[in-house]
Amino acid sequence: MSRTASSRPTGSRQSAGAEPATSRPGAGRRRLPAGARAASADNRARLLQVGRALVARHGLRGLTVRAVAQKAGVNLGSFVYHFGTREAFIAELIEDWYAPFYGALQVTEQTDAPPLARLRALLVQLLEFVVANRGFVLHVIADAATGEPAARRATA
């Protein structure tokens, strides 16, 4: 007999109508000791750093989970633990890459400068970003043009 909210054993912490604990992201994972958490965070950062470098050189189409894990010096299980899928990794990679730029644009846009001065400043920031990240930008645009799903989502 399957258990429902009304047939839950006495002492269960889950309230009626609540989702089971296993449906939450990260549920069922053990809490790591502080040293292991730091190593885990280092692995995550290293995976993202390696991913950015690989995309800048080879594009998203050439990005494989195995290559990222191998170059980062971590096992595949660590990649899956942190990101789950290649698509989730790419989404985070792209967001991590453009978030500081987007934040800087918002700060510039919200200044009290005259509209033309703000527009000029925004265009200068955009050009500086594209020049500084030209390999990454060009690969993502080329990958989107050839149908790479993650690149198409990033440029939509």
C-alpha positions in Angstrom: 0.0 0.0 0.0 1.4 3.4 -0.9 1.6 6.1 1.6 -0.4 9.3 1.1 -0.6 12.5 3.1 -3.3 11.0 5.3 -1.5 7.6 5.8 1.9 9.0 6.8 3.4 7.4 9.9 3.2 9.3 13.2 6.2 11.6 13.8 6.7 12.4 10.1 8.0 16.0 9.7 6.4 16.5 6.4 3.1 18.5 6.6 0.0 17.5 4.8 0.0 18.7 1.2 3.8 19.3 1.2 5.9 17.8 -1.6 8.1 14.9 -0.6 11.6 15.9 0.4 13.1 14.1 -2.5 11.5 16.4 -5.0 13.5 19.4 -3.9 16.8 20.2 -5.7 19.6 18.8 -3.6 17.3 16.7 -1.4 18.9 13.5 -0.3 22.4 14.9 -0.5 24.5 14.7 2.6 25.7 17.9 4.2 29.5 18.0 3.5 32.0 18.9 6.2 33.4 22.5 5.8 36.7 21.3 4.1 34.8 19.2 1.7 32.4 22.1 0.9 35.4 24.3 0.1 36.8 21.6 -2.2 33.4 21.2 -3.8 33.1 24.9 -4.4 36.6 24.9 -5.8 35.7 22.1 -8.2 32.6 24.0 -9.3 34.6 27.2 -10.0 37.3 25.2 -11.8 34.6 23.5 -14.0 33.2 26.9 -15.0 36.6 28.4 -15.6 37.6 25.5 -17.8 34.3 25.7 -19.6 34.7 29.4 -20.4 38.2 28.7 -21.8 37.0 25.8 -23.9 34.1 27.7 -25.3 36.3 30.7 -26.2 38.6 28.3 -28.1 36.2 25.7 -29.6 32.7 27.0 -29.2 29.7 25.4 -27.5 29.4 22.7 -30.2 32.9 21.5 -29.2 32.1 21.5 -25.5 31.8 18.0 -24.0 31.2 17.1 -20.3 34.1 14.7 -20.4 36.5 17.3 -21.8 35.5 19.9 -19.1 35.8 17.4 -16.3 39.2 16.1 -17.5 40.7 19.5 -18.0 39.4 20.7 -14.7 40.9 17.6 -13.0 37.6 16.4 -11.5 35.6 13.2 -12.1 32.4 13.1 -14.1 30.4 12.6 -10.9 31.5 16.0 -9.7 30.3 17.6 -12.9 26.9 15.9 -12.5 26.7 16.8 -8.8 27.2 20.5 -9.6 25.3 20.9 -12.8 23.3 17.8 -13.7 23.4 18.2 -17.5 25.5 19.8 -20.2 22.6 22.2 -20.9 22.4 23.3 -17.3 26.1 23.8 -17.3 26.1 25.9 -20.4 23.2 28.0 -19.1 25.1 28.8 -15.9 28.3 29.3 -17.9 26.7 31.9 -20.1 24.9 33.6 -17.2 28.1 33.6 -15.2 29.9 35.2 -18.1 27.6 38.0 -18.9 26.1 38.8 -15.4 28.9 41.3 -14.4 28.6 43.1 -17.7 24.8 43.3 -17.4 25.1 44.6 -13.9 27.5 47.3 -15.1 25.1 48.3 -17.9 22.3 48.7 -15.3 24.4 50.9 -13.1 25.3 53.1 -16.1 21.7 53.3 -17.3 20.5 54.4 -13.9 22.9 57.4 -13.6 21.7 61.0 -13.7 23.7 61.7 -16.8 21.8 63.1 -19.8 20.3 60.4 -22.1 22.9 60.9 -24.9 25.8 60.6 -22.4 24.3 57.4 -21.0 23.8 56.0 -24.4 27.4 56.7 -25.3 28.6 55.2 -22.1 26.5 52.0 -22.7 27.8 51.6 -26.2 31.4 52.0 -25.0 30.8 49.3 -22.4 29.2 47.0 -25.0 32.2 47.4 -27.3 34.7 46.9 -24.6 32.9 43.7 -23.5 32.7 42.4 -27.0 36.4 43.1 -27.7 37.5 41.6 -24.3 35.4 38.5 -24.9 35.5 38.2 -28.7 36.3 34.5 -28.8 33.5 33.6 -26.6 31.0 36.0 -28.3 31.9 34.9 -31.8 31.7 31.2 -31.0 28.3 31.6 -29.3 26.9 33.5 -32.2 28.3 31.0 -34.7 27.0 28.1 -32.7 23.5 29.7 -32.5 23.6 30.2 -36.3 24.4 26.5 -36.8 21.6 25.4 -34.5 23.3 24.6 -31.2 20.3 24.6 -28.8 22.1 26.1 -25.8 23.6 28.9 -28.0 20.2 29.6 -29.5 18.7 30.0 -26.1 21.5 32.3 -25.0 21.1 34.6 -28.0 17.3 34.6 -28.0 
